[in-house]
Amino acid sequence: MTVADLAKVAHTSLKVMSAYNGKVLCHRFDSNTHKEIGEREVKSVWADLRVLDGVFGKQCTPLLCVYADGAPEAFKDHPF
């Protein structure tokens, strides 16, 4: 499954990280602006909460965290 496929069925925002080094690729995945990231294969998925300070106190929103294929970052660090 690719990140774009997961975003279609998820009803919350996606935070995408590289499976190679754990660096955040995007905080809120958008299939129109993050086409390259959307083509990557999903390696792992877990749920998290984002806590926000609102007018009426603290609020939390669901967040789906994803490790995506980290081959592009690995090739940058270790070119062949």
matplotlib code that plots the C-alpha trace (Angstrom):
import matplotlib.pyplot as plt

x = [0.0, 1.3, 1.0, -1.5, -3.7, -3.7, -4.6, -7.7, -9.1, -7.9, -10.3, -7.5, -4.3, -1.1, 2.4, 4.9, 8.4, 11.3, 11.7, 15.5, 16.3, 13.0, 13.1, 9.7, 9.0, 5.7, 3.6, 0.3, 0.2, -1.6, -1.8, -1.7, 1.4, 3.3, 3.1, 6.6, 5.9, 2.6, 4.2, 6.3, 5.3, 4.0, 6.2, 4.5, 1.4, 0.4, -2.0, -1.0, -2.7, -1.9, -2.6, -3.5, -4.1, -7.6, -9.7, -11.7, -8.6, -6.6, -8.0, -6.6, -7.0, -6.2, -3.1, -2.0, 1.8, 3.4, 6.9, 7.3, 10.0, 13.3, 15.3, 15.7, 17.3, 19.5, 20.8, 21.6, 23.7, 25.3, 25.5, 26.6]
y = [0.0, 3.5, 6.6, 8.1, 4.9, 5.1, 8.8, 8.0, 5.7, 7.5, 10.1, 12.1, 13.8, 11.8, 12.6, 10.8, 9.9, 8.1, 4.5, 4.9, 7.6, 8.7, 12.3, 13.9, 14.1, 16.1, 16.9, 16.9, 14.8, 16.3, 14.2, 17.2, 18.8, 15.7, 13.5, 12.0, 11.1, 9.6, 7.1, 5.6, 2.2, 2.3, 0.3, 1.0, 2.8, 3.9, 6.4, 9.5, 12.6, 16.2, 18.5, 22.1, 25.1, 26.4, 29.3, 27.0, 25.1, 22.2, 20.2, 17.1, 15.8, 12.3, 11.9, 8.9, 8.5, 6.6, 5.2, 5.3, 3.7, 5.4, 4.3, 7.9, 9.1, 6.0, 6.6, 10.2, 9.0, 6.0, 6.6, 3.5]
z = [0.0, -0.8, 1.3, -1.2, -1.0, 2.8, 2.7, 0.7, 3.3, 6.4, 7.9, 9.6, 8.7, 8.1, 9.4, 7.1, 8.2, 6.5, 7.5, 6.9, 9.4, 11.0, 9.6, 9.1, 5.3, 5.9, 8.9, 7.0, 3.9, 0.9, -2.3, -4.5, -3.1, -1.9, -5.0, -4.6, -1.0, -2.0, -4.3, -1.4, 0.2, 3.7, 6.1, 9.5, 10.8, 14.3, 15.9, 17.9, 19.2, 18.5, 21.5, 20.6, 22.8, 21.9, 23.0, 25.5, 26.7, 25.3, 22.5, 20.9, 17.3, 16.0, 13.9, 11.9, 11.8, 8.9, 8.2, 4.4, 2.3, 3.0, -0.1, -1.5, 1.8, 1.9, -1.6, -0.7, 2.3, 0.6, -3.2, -5.3]

ax = plt.figure().add_subplot(projection="3d")
ax.plot(x, y, z, "-o")
ax.set_aspect("equal")
plt.show()
